[in-house]
Amino acid sequence: MNRCALTLLAFGTSLPLALALQSPGDGIPGVGELGGPSRVLDPAELEVWLRGRALFDQPFHKTRGVGAPNMNADSCRGCHQDPLLAGAGALELNVSRFANDNGGAGPFQNLPGGQGLFKLRPPFAAGREEYDPLTADLFEQRQTPALFGGGLIDSIPEVEILARQDPTDVDGDGILGVARQLTIGGLTEIGRFGWKAQVPTLRDFIKDAMGGELGITTPDDSRGFALLSDGDTVADPELGPSEVDDMAFFLSNLAPPPRTGSQDPQVLMGELLFGSVGCAKCHVPELAGALGPVPLFSDLLLHDVMAAGFRGMEEPGAGAGMYRTPPLWGVRHSAPYLHDGRAADLRAAVLAHDGEAAAVQQAFVALPTNDQDAIIAFLNDI
């Protein structure tokens, strides 16, 4: 019996209730394990966590309003599934974005309806995919990120992120780093989630994904991330306030990826080399969180890590080539790598770094092969 089931019994909650709230045949990892709760939950909390988990795992039917008519999947699990529920997505689960930059000469222009290209839509729906190929000349893939430990990322104070900015390269290391500043309800907030740090909180992420990926409407909280209506016959909001609360509780209390904790000398040497070549300048081993250090290996800042002349999506405050430093905790579980999945393995991911990361990449290449192998071994431990 898994540890969550034992916890349920210890608190007097029946095992049948626990099993009813799980997907058929899907066991629940224990506290602190990958895919399990981040802490011991009391019986009421565990019930909420399980409900949120079931919603994340649930395929939505058209009677629940899925599709607007656009969608990329019929469930959160449809993209976040590797190596288990709430994880990353394989290359074939990438989604696409498109725009126009006049063949690279600029200016960058969004097309009507925004940047999203949808994978699924009914054949009767006239849509944005019927674009003029001379109008859309720029396409970019997006890789599904893992969501483990998202609640801890939510807990990092803005001042901790802002303190690491270096927009004018004061220290002269070629690495800049800027926080994504978003205007929400007339106030400035710092983005933490998404490849371009375009979403400030985990709850915003849920609403943005329910609308943008599943075409499901959620309640209005005046923050601008919810899809409020979609014109189908299902009453809005299609996902109710309590359901949003349940899913937010599940994700907020989802354990971060645990380290392997290997004491192999190669891994220990790799950790030292990771710092000495400069990887840790952006992939900061830990940031201060509300409940203590958060070992995410990211500064949550935007960096331009692509080669000169790179053509990609632009957003206010996040130009082409600028991406949030992806957290590396659990990176061994989330191949392929980079924003578009262009790197099949960790070595390829390191070698693909350019722009602000060019000097660090060159320092890695200059290492003897056994030292390079040590860094890769270290990455496979975190």
C-alpha positions in Angstrom: 0.0 0.0 0.0 1.4 3.4 -0.9 2.1 6.1 1.8 -0.8 8.3 0.8 -3.3 5.4 1.4 -1.7 4.7 4.7 -2.0 8.4 5.7 -5.7 8.2 4.8 -6.2 5.2 7.0 -4.2 6.7 9.8 -6.5 9.8 9.8 -9.6 7.6 9.7 -10.5 8.3 6.0 -11.7 5.2 4.2 -9.6 3.6 1.5 -12.6 3.3 -0.8 -13.0 7.1 -0.8 -9.4 7.5 -1.7 -9.6 5.0 -4.5 -12.8 6.6 -5.8 -11.0 9.9 -6.2 -8.1 8.4 -8.1 -7.9 7.6 -11.8 -8.6 3.9 -12.3 -5.5 1.8 -11.7 -3.4 4.9 -10.9 -1.6 4.7 -7.6 -0.7 7.9 -5.7 3.0 8.5 -4.8 3.9 9.2 -1.2 4.6 12.4 0.5 7.7 14.0 -1.0 7.9 11.6 -3.9 7.6 12.7 -7.5 3.9 13.3 -8.1 3.0 13.1 -4.5 2.0 15.7 -1.9 4.7 18.1 -0.8 3.8 17.7 2.9 1.6 15.5 5.1 -2.0 16.7 4.6 -4.7 16.4 7.1 -7.8 14.4 6.0 -9.8 17.4 4.7 -6.7 18.7 2.9 -6.0 15.3 1.4 -9.5 15.1 0.1 -9.2 18.5 -1.6 -5.8 17.5 -3.1 -7.3 14.2 -4.5 -10.2 16.1 -6.0 -7.8 18.5 -7.7 -5.7 15.6 -8.9 -8.7 13.9 -10.3 -9.7 17.1 -12.2 -6.2 17.4 -13.6 -6.4 13.8 -14.8 -9.9 14.0 -16.1 -10.7 14.1 -19.8 -13.4 16.7 -20.4 -16.4 16.0 -22.6 -18.1 18.5 -24.9 -21.0 18.5 -22.3 -18.4 20.2 -20.0 -17.6 22.8 -22.6 -14.2 21.5 -23.8 -13.1 23.4 -26.9 -14.0 26.9 -27.8 -14.0 25.3 -30.4 -10.2 25.3 -30.3 -8.2 23.1 -28.0 -4.9 21.3 -27.7 -6.1 18.5 -25.5 -9.2 17.4 -23.6 -7.4 17.2 -20.2 -4.4 18.6 -18.3 -2.9 15.2 -18.3 -3.1 15.2 -22.1 0.0 17.3 -22.2 1.4 17.0 -18.6 2.1 13.3 -18.4 5.8 12.4 -18.5 7.0 10.6 -16.5 3.7 10.7 -14.6 0.7 13.1 -13.9 1.7 16.8 -13.9 5.0 16.1 -15.6 6.4 17.4 -18.9 5.3 16.4 -22.4 7.0 14.5 -25.2 8.0 16.2 -28.5 4.7 15.1 -30.2 2.8 17.1 -27.6 4.4 20.4 -28.5 2.1 23.2 -29.4 2.7 25.9 -32.0 2.7 29.6 -32.2 2.7 31.8 -35.3 3.1 35.4 -36.3 4.7 37.7 -38.9 8.0 39.4 -38.7 8.3 40.3 -42.4 10.9 37.7 -43.2 13.0 38.8 -40.2 13.2 42.4 -41.2 10.5 43.4 -38.7 8.4 44.7 -37.2 7.0 41.7 -35.4 3.3 41.5 -35.7 0.7 39.3 -34.0 -2.0 38.0 -36.3 -5.7 38.4 -35.4 -6.6 36.2 -32.4 -3.1 36.0 -31.0 -0.2 33.7 -31.4 -1.7 30.3 -30.6 -2.2 27.6 -33.2 -4.5 24.8 -32.0 -4.0 21.1 -32.6 -7.6 20.1 -32.4 -10.7 21.8 -33.8 -13.9 20.4 -35.4 -14.0 20.3 -39.2 -17.0 22.6 -39.4 -15.2 25.5 -37.6 -13.7 28.1 -39.8 -10.5 29.1 -38.1 -7.3 30.9 -37.8 -5.4 28.0 -39.1 -6.8 28.9 -42.5 -4.3 31.8 -42.7 -2.7 33.2 -45.8 0.8 31.7 -45.9 2.1 35.1 -47.0 0.7 36.6 -43.8 2.1 34.1 -41.3 5.8 33.7 -41.9 7.0 32.8 -38.4 6.4 29.6 -36.5 7.7 28.4 -33.2 7.2 25.3 -31.1 6.5 25.2 -27.4 7.5 22.3 -25.1 5.2 21.3 -22.2 6.9 22.1 -18.9 6.6 19.9 -15.7 4.6 21.4 -12.9 6.2 19.7 -9.9 7.0 22.1 -7.1 5.0 24.9 -8.6 3.7 26.0 -5.2 7.2 26.6 -4.0 7.9 28.7 -7.0 4.8 30.7 -6.2 6.2 31.3 -2.7 9.4 33.0 -3.8 9.1 36.8 -3.0 9.3 39.2 -5.9 12.2 41.0 -4.2 14.3 37.7 -4.4 13.8 37.6 -8.1 14.3 41.3 -8.8 17.6 41.3 -6.8 19.2 39.1 -9.4 18.5 41.3 -12.4 21.5 42.8 -14.3 19.9 44.5 -17.3 23.0 46.6 -18.1 25.6 43.9 -17.3 27.2 45.7 -14.4 29.4 42.8 -13.6 30.6 42.5 -17.2 30.0 38.7 -17.6 27.8 39.1 -20.6 24.8 37.7 -18.7 22.0 40.2 -18.2 18.8 38.8 -16.9 15.5 40.8 -16.4 12.3 40.0 -14.6 9.2 39.9 -16.7 7.0 42.7 -15.4 3.3 42.3 -16.0 0.5 44.8 -15.4 -2.3 43.1 -13.6 -5.3 45.2 -12.5 -3.2 48.3 -12.8 -0.4 47.0 -10.7 3.0 45.5 -11.6 3.6 41.8 -10.9 6.6 39.6 -11.7 6.1 36.7 -14.1 7.2 33.2 -12.8 5.6 30.6 -15.1 5.7 29.9 -18.8 8.6 30.0 -21.2 8.5 33.7 -21.4 7.5 34.2 -17.7 4.2 35.5 -19.0 2.2 34.2 -16.0 2.7 35.5 -12.4 1.0 32.9 -10.2 0.1 29.2 -10.3 -3.6 30.1 -10.1 -3.3 32.4 -13.1 -1.5 29.5 -14.9 -4.5 27.2 -14.3 -6.9 29.7 -15.7 -4.7 30.5 -18.7 -4.2 26.8 -19.5 -7.9 25.9 -19.1 -8.9 28.5 -21.6 -5.9 28.5 -23.9 -5.3 24.7 -24.1 -8.7 23.2 -23.3 -11.1 25.9 -24.3 -12.8 25.8 -21.0 -14.1 28.9 -19.3 -13.4 29.8 -15.7 -14.6 32.4 -13.3 -13.7 36.0 -13.7 -11.2 37.3 -11.2 -10.3 40.5 -13.1 -6.7 39.3 -13.6 -7.1 38.7 -17.4 -6.0 35.1 -17.6 -9.4 33.4 -17.6 -11.4 32.6 -20.8 -14.8 34.1 -19.7 -17.0 32.9 -22.5 -16.8 30.8 -25.7 -20.1 30.9 -27.4 -21.0 27.2 -26.9 -24.2 25.9 -25.3 -22.6 25.1 -21.9 -23.2 27.7 -19.3 -20.1 29.8 -18.3 -18.0 29.3 -16.3 -17.6 25.8 -17.4 -15.2 25.0 -14.5 -16.6 26.3 -11.3 -14.9 28.3 -8.5 -14.6 25.3 -6.2 -13.1 23.2 -9.0 -10.5 25.9 -9.7 -9.8 26.0 -5.9 -9.3 22.2 -5.9 -6.9 22.2 -8.8 -5.0 25.1 -7.4 -4.6 23.3 -4.1 -3.4 20.1 -5.8 -0.7 21.9 -7.8 0.3 24.2 -5.0 0.9 21.2 -2.8 2.6 19.0 -5.4 6.0 17.9 -4.3 9.1 19.3 -6.0 11.3 16.7 -7.8 13.5 15.0 -5.2 17.2 14.7 -5.9 18.7 11.3 -6.4 21.2 12.2 -3.7 24.0 10.2 -5.3 27.4 10.4 -3.6 29.1 9.2 -6.7 32.4 11.2 -7.0 31.5 11.9 -10.6 28.3 13.6 -9.6 30.0 15.6 -6.8 32.6 16.8 -9.2 29.9 17.7 -11.8 28.2 19.9 -9.2 31.5 21.8 -8.7 32.1 22.1 -12.4 28.5 23.3 -12.9 29.3 26.3 -10.8 32.8 26.9 -12.1 31.9 27.1 -15.8 29.1 29.5 -15.0 25.9 27.4 -15.4 24.9 28.5 -11.9 24.8 32.1 -12.9 21.4 31.6 -14.3 20.5 28.2 -13.0 20.8 29.4 -9.5 20.8 26.4 -7.2 18.2 27.8 -4.8 16.1 30.9 -4.2 14.6 32.0 -0.9 11.0 31.0 -0.5 8.4 31.8 2.1 8.9 28.4 3.8 12.7 28.1 3.2 15.1 27.6 0.3 13.6 26.5 -3.0 16.2 24.3 -4.8 14.9 24.9 -8.3 18.1 25.7 -10.2 16.7 28.9 -11.8 16.7 32.6 -11.3 13.3 32.9 -12.9 14.6 35.8 -15.1 14.4 36.2 -18.8 17.7 35.8 -20.8 18.4 36.0 -24.5 20.0 32.6 -25.1 19.6 32.3 -28.8 22.1 33.1 -31.6 22.1 36.5 -33.3 19.4 36.8 -35.9 17.1 34.2 -34.2 13.5 34.7 -35.3 10.9 33.8 -32.7 7.8 35.0 -30.9 7.9 38.4 -29.2 5.8 39.7 -26.3 6.0 43.0 -24.4 9.1 42.8 -22.3 10.2 39.5 -23.8 11.7 39.8 -27.2 12.6 37.0 -29.6 15.2 34.7 -28.1 14.3 35.7 -24.5 13.2 32.9 -22.3 12.7 32.3 -18.6 15.5 30.2 -17.1 13.8 26.8 -16.8 14.1 25.2 -13.4 16.4 22.2 -13.6 15.0 20.2 -10.6 13.8 16.9 -12.1 15.4 17.7 -15.5 16.3 14.0 -15.9 12.6 13.3 -16.3 11.7 16.0 -18.9 13.5 15.3 -22.2 13.5 16.7 -24.8 14.8 20.1 -23.8 14.7 23.9 -24.5 11.6 25.9 -25.3 10.9 24.0 -28.5 12.3 20.5 -27.7 15.1 20.9 -30.2 17.6 19.2 -27.8 17.1 15.5 -27.5 19.3 15.1 -24.5 21.0 17.1 -21.8 24.4 17.4 -23.6 22.6 18.7 -26.7 20.7 21.2 -24.5 24.0 22.6 -23.1 25.5 22.9 -26.5 22.5 24.7 -27.9 22.9 27.6 -25.5 24.0 30.9 -27.2 23.6 34.6 -26.8 24.0 35.5 -23.1 25.0 31.9 -22.4 27.6 31.7 -25.2 30.6 32.1 -22.9 29.3 29.4 -20.5 28.7 27.1 -23.4 32.2 27.6 -24.7 33.6 27.0 -21.2 31.7 23.7 -21.2 33.0 22.7 -24.6 36.6 23.5 -23.5 36.4 21.0 -20.7 37.9 17.5 -21.0 35.3 14.9 -22.0 35.3 13.3 -18.5 34.5 16.7 -16.9 31.7 17.3 -19.4 30.4 13.8 -18.5 30.5 14.8 -14.8 28.3 17.8 -15.4 25.8 15.7 -17.3 25.9 13.1 -14.4 25.2 15.9 -11.9 22.2 17.1 -14.0 20.8 13.6 -13.9 21.0 13.7 -10.1 18.9 16.9 -9.6 
